[in-house]
Amino acid sequence: MDLLGNVLWGPDWSEVRAQWMLDPEVAHLNHGSYGAVSNPVFERQEEIRRSAESNPHDFFLRKLYDQIDAARSIAAEFVGADLHSFSFIRNTSLAINAALRSIDFERGDELLLSEHVYQAVYQAALDLERRHGVRMVEIPIDIGWSPSEIQDAFLQGVTVKTKAAIVDQIASPTGLVFPANEIVQGLRSKGVITIVDGAHAPGMVDLNVKELDAHFWVGNFHKWVCSPRGAAGLVMDEEASHFFRPTIISWRHQEGYPNSVAWQGTDDYSSFLTVPDAIRFMSSLDWDRARRHNRELAAWGSELVSRAIGEQPVQFYPGTAEAMGLIRLPKGLVFDHGSARRLDIEISRSLKCEVRPIAWRDGFIRVSAQVYNCPDEFERLADGLPEVIRQLR
Ligand SMILES: Cc1ncc(COP(=O)(O)O)c(C=O)c1O
């Protein structure tokens, strides 16, 4: 694909795009799911791996903890957390599972979440429901609602039985930005344990996790900070750090959090060590410029594609959408995992576009915009999607 340029970014966009090894034939419009690592950061990780292989004993026994600590302090500062409250963890799934298992739920207790919750997190909640009799309370929240409407709806779900809540910061199926600070504050005042799923937050929005003041917060660096995969940050307040039970009990367990999660068994820890490089690389592009670009491109692109397939563009309340946009699909096209997969495969095969069809409500496509994307890629999707839909109906 001949990517001509990007007026939304500016004349230096080709140089930015060249920093990623992404296949130029493909429109990569799904940064949100798996991220994408820039070349310099990829090379830095290779360097770390090489150095580890030159003397594994020296690397693991003598160097690793100090190096992780150095990376931790940069990562903690980036998300606005105190160093003692922050640890690296592989991913958001692991952190949320560990948080849920650390809470002493009793039969009949309620776990509050919204219908925008990430499906794998929903499965973890469902497991609690089935195995321990915890009742999941799922709050419907419409796109287009203002932050205060979202906040009110969420908090109205609290009852005397609500033990804990999972609050999305930026939702997976819809990209909706939740007023997480206000929701956490409201939940805290009612004595509810708060778990904030900030998987998409690092890099997509400015963070001050200390001020957010949740019991548990987790965010992925491998999404919008473009670090290597397997690098998330977990932050806990004092209270949670006392009742937290790491999923893997290992060497440093007796030291308590955060050291108790520093070693999770023999593994490749290079993704943690590369997080500072990823932060530096993305900062060098200018976060404000990147965020403005991504927000505008996601909004423009999703509206363009929506109109092309004859659907009403999805209207977010101002300030509740960032780098991910939604395209409403004709009813009946995407309604479960299988139908979403069928559309995904067909769009990829015939248009060479990677997007995320989502079986949320009546079916949507979620598109992402990262700095390496450009309007041409959305135009390709807009040009080809009507025919793909016609063929599948
Ligand atoms: C909101 C949300 N929570 C959790 C996850 C899971 O992240 P991971 O696969 O890194 O565990 C994702 C991944 O897309 C997500 O979007």
The ligand as an SDF file (V2000), in Angstrom:
LIG
                    3D

 16 16  0  0  0  0  0  0  0  0999 V2000
   -9.9380   -3.3300   29.2970 C   0  0  0  0  0  0  0  0  0  0  0  0
   -9.0260   -4.5080   29.1820 C   0  0  0  0  0  0  0  0  0  0  0  0
   -8.7740   -5.2390   30.2750 N   0  0  0  0  0  0  0  0  0  0  0  0
   -7.9130   -6.2760   30.2460 C   0  0  0  0  0  0  0  0  0  0  0  0
   -7.2730   -6.6380   29.0820 C   0  0  0  0  0  0  0  0  0  0  0  0
   -6.3470   -7.8100   29.1090 C   0  0  0  0  0  0  0  0  0  0  0  0
   -5.0470   -7.4080   28.8960 O   0  0  0  0  0  0  0  0  0  0  0  0
   -3.9180   -8.5150   28.8410 P   0  0  0  0  0  0  0  0  0  0  0  0
   -4.2020   -9.3590   27.6450 O   0  0  0  0  0  0  0  0  0  0  0  0
   -2.6620   -7.7520   28.7270 O   0  0  0  0  0  0  0  0  0  0  0  0
   -4.0200   -9.3090   30.0920 O   0  0  0  0  0  0  0  0  0  0  0  0
   -7.5120   -5.9240   27.9140 C   0  0  0  0  0  0  0  0  0  0  0  0
   -6.8620   -6.3000   26.6500 C   0  0  0  0  0  0  0  0  0  0  0  0
   -7.1930   -5.8890   25.5730 O   0  0  0  0  0  0  0  0  0  0  0  0
   -8.4070   -4.8310   27.9660 C   0  0  0  0  0  0  0  0  0  0  0  0
   -8.7000   -4.1200   26.8700 O   0  0  0  0  0  0  0  0  0  0  0  0
  1  2  1  0
  2  3  1  0
  2 15  2  0
  3  4  2  0
  4  5  1  0
  5  6  1  0
  5 12  2  0
  6  7  1  0
  7  8  1  0
  8  9  2  0
  8 10  1  0
  8 11  1  0
 12 13  1  0
 12 15  1  0
 13 14  2  0
 15 16  1  0
M  END
$$$$
